[in-house]
């Protein structure tokens, strides 16, 4: 992909980072379309190597990715109810990490930790959160942590360093940076 814009475009296709349990199920027509593109790619790879061959292969790959993007967008629309349930579970899991009696976190909430608990990839959880709430999962995590920190600052005489420790931050500065952000 060196020298072609497709290399940078790959970053736009978040679904490429999904795990197998997050895969899309294609209709027969969609499957045939993808299969045809792969057959064209296969045929082209058997042609003599040339600059034109590279351009054609890149075009086929771009076409393949554009179709996959369309299938992915359709999936996000079709499964909005399921994704809303996952978003609800995500928020619920986030809240379970905070012990309201002891006013501390059992573990510092992170996207990686919560996606593992929900058995999905971080990218998928972020995409679902964006689709269902218009904000990333990390945004929700950060807001929850800041909300708890504000409550602890308002309701206790604890210092910022003590609050950071209760919240499982390694360094008090990390909480301060999050607050500023």
C-alpha positions as CSV (number, residue, x, y, z in Angstrom):
1,X,0.0,0.0,0.0
2,X,3.0,2.3,0.1
3,X,2.5,5.4,-1.9
4,X,-1.3,4.8,-2.2
5,X,-4.0,6.7,-0.3
6,X,-5.7,3.4,0.6
7,X,-3.1,2.9,3.3
8,X,-4.4,5.9,5.2
9,X,-8.0,5.0,4.4
10,X,-7.6,1.6,6.3
11,X,-7.7,3.6,9.6
12,X,-11.2,4.7,8.8
13,X,-12.5,1.1,8.7
14,X,-12.8,0.4,12.4
15,X,-14.6,-2.9,11.8
16,X,-11.3,-4.3,10.6
17,X,-10.3,-4.4,14.3
18,X,-13.3,-6.3,15.4
19,X,-13.1,-9.9,16.8
20,X,-14.8,-12.9,15.3
21,X,-17.8,-12.6,17.6
22,X,-18.5,-9.1,16.3
23,X,-18.4,-10.2,12.6
24,X,-21.0,-9.4,10.1
25,X,-23.4,-11.9,8.6
26,X,-23.8,-11.2,4.9
27,X,-26.9,-11.9,2.8
28,X,-26.4,-14.2,-0.1
29,X,-26.3,-11.3,-2.5
30,X,-23.7,-9.4,-0.4
31,X,-21.7,-12.6,-0.1
32,X,-21.7,-13.1,-3.9
33,X,-20.7,-9.5,-4.4
34,X,-17.7,-9.9,-2.1
35,X,-16.8,-13.2,-3.6
36,X,-16.8,-11.7,-7.1
37,X,-14.5,-8.9,-5.9
38,X,-12.1,-11.5,-4.5
39,X,-12.2,-13.5,-7.7
40,X,-11.3,-10.3,-9.6
41,X,-8.4,-9.7,-7.2
42,X,-7.3,-13.3,-7.7
43,X,-7.4,-13.0,-11.5
44,X,-5.4,-9.8,-11.4
45,X,-2.7,-11.3,-9.2
46,X,-2.1,-13.9,-11.9
47,X,-1.4,-11.1,-14.5
48,X,2.1,-10.0,-15.2
49,X,3.4,-7.6,-12.6
50,X,3.2,-4.0,-13.6
51,X,2.4,-0.5,-12.3
52,X,-1.1,-0.9,-13.8
53,X,-1.6,-4.1,-11.9
54,X,-0.8,-2.4,-8.6
55,X,-3.3,0.4,-9.4
56,X,-6.0,-2.2,-10.3
57,X,-5.4,-4.2,-7.2
58,X,-5.6,-1.1,-5.0
59,X,-8.9,-0.1,-6.8
60,X,-10.3,-3.6,-6.1
61,X,-9.3,-3.4,-2.5
62,X,-10.8,0.0,-2.2
63,X,-14.0,-1.3,-3.8
64,X,-14.1,-4.2,-1.4
65,X,-13.6,-1.9,1.6
66,X,-16.3,0.5,0.4
67,X,-18.8,-2.4,0.2
68,X,-17.8,-3.7,3.6
69,X,-18.3,-0.2,5.0
70,X,-21.8,-0.1,3.5
71,X,-22.6,-3.6,5.0
72,X,-21.2,-2.4,8.4
73,X,-23.3,0.8,8.4
74,X,-26.4,-1.3,7.5
75,X,-25.5,-3.7,10.4
76,X,-25.3,-0.8,12.8
77,X,-28.7,0.4,11.8
78,X,-30.3,-3.1,11.8
79,X,-29.0,-4.0,15.2
80,X,-29.5,-0.7,17.0
81,X,-31.7,-2.3,19.7
82,X,-29.0,-4.9,20.5
83,X,-26.4,-2.2,20.5
84,X,-28.5,-0.1,22.8
85,X,-28.6,-3.0,25.2
86,X,-24.8,-3.4,25.0
87,X,-24.5,0.4,25.7
88,X,-26.7,-0.1,28.8
89,X,-24.6,-3.0,30.0
90,X,-21.5,-0.9,29.5
91,X,-22.8,1.9,31.7
92,X,-24.0,-0.7,34.2
93,X,-20.5,-2.4,34.3
94,X,-18.9,1.0,34.7
95,X,-21.0,1.7,37.8
96,X,-20.3,-1.7,39.3
97,X,-16.6,-0.7,39.5
98,X,-17.5,2.0,42.1
99,X,-18.1,0.9,45.7
100,X,-20.6,3.6,46.8
101,X,-20.3,2.5,50.5
102,X,-16.6,2.9,50.7
103,X,-16.6,5.7,48.1
104,X,-13.8,4.1,46.0
105,X,-13.2,2.2,42.8
106,X,-12.4,-1.5,43.0
107,X,-10.5,-1.0,39.7
108,X,-9.9,2.1,37.8
109,X,-12.4,2.0,34.9
110,X,-10.8,1.7,31.5
111,X,-12.0,1.0,28.0
112,X,-9.9,-2.2,27.8
113,X,-11.2,-3.5,31.1
114,X,-14.9,-2.8,30.3
115,X,-14.7,-4.2,26.8
116,X,-13.2,-7.4,28.2
117,X,-16.0,-7.7,30.8
118,X,-18.5,-7.2,27.9
119,X,-16.7,-9.7,25.7
120,X,-16.0,-7.3,22.8
121,X,-13.2,-5.3,21.4
122,X,-12.5,-1.8,22.5
123,X,-13.1,-0.6,18.9
124,X,-16.5,-2.3,18.8
125,X,-17.5,-0.9,22.2
126,X,-16.5,2.6,21.1
127,X,-18.4,2.3,17.8
128,X,-21.5,1.1,19.6
129,X,-21.3,3.9,22.1
130,X,-20.9,6.4,19.3
131,X,-23.9,5.0,17.5
132,X,-26.1,4.8,20.5
133,X,-25.1,7.9,22.5
134,X,-23.1,10.1,20.0
135,X,-20.1,9.9,22.4
136,X,-17.2,7.5,22.7
137,X,-17.1,4.9,25.4
138,X,-13.9,6.6,26.7
139,X,-15.9,9.9,27.0
140,X,-18.5,8.1,29.3
141,X,-15.7,6.6,31.4
142,X,-13.9,9.9,31.8
143,X,-17.1,11.7,32.7
144,X,-18.1,9.1,35.3
145,X,-14.6,9.3,36.9
146,X,-14.8,13.1,37.0
147,X,-18.3,13.0,38.4
148,X,-17.2,10.7,41.2
149,X,-14.1,12.8,41.9
150,X,-16.3,16.0,42.1
151,X,-18.6,14.3,44.5
152,X,-15.7,13.2,46.7
153,X,-14.2,16.7,46.6
154,X,-17.5,18.3,47.6
155,X,-18.6,15.7,50.2
156,X,-15.3,14.9,52.0
157,X,-12.2,16.6,53.3
158,X,-9.9,14.3,51.3
159,X,-7.1,15.8,49.3
160,X,-6.8,15.4,45.5
161,X,-4.0,12.9,46.1
162,X,-6.2,10.9,48.5
163,X,-9.1,10.9,46.1
164,X,-6.8,9.8,43.3
165,X,-5.7,6.9,45.5
166,X,-9.3,5.9,46.3
167,X,-10.0,6.0,42.6
168,X,-7.1,3.6,41.9
169,X,-4.9,6.1,40.0
170,X,-1.2,5.3,40.1
171,X,-0.3,9.0,40.2
172,X,-2.4,11.9,41.5
173,X,-1.4,13.9,38.5
174,X,-3.4,11.5,36.3
175,X,-6.6,12.5,38.0
176,X,-5.6,16.2,37.8
177,X,-4.9,15.8,34.0
178,X,-8.3,14.1,33.5
179,X,-10.0,16.9,35.4
180,X,-8.4,19.5,33.2
181,X,-9.2,17.6,30.0
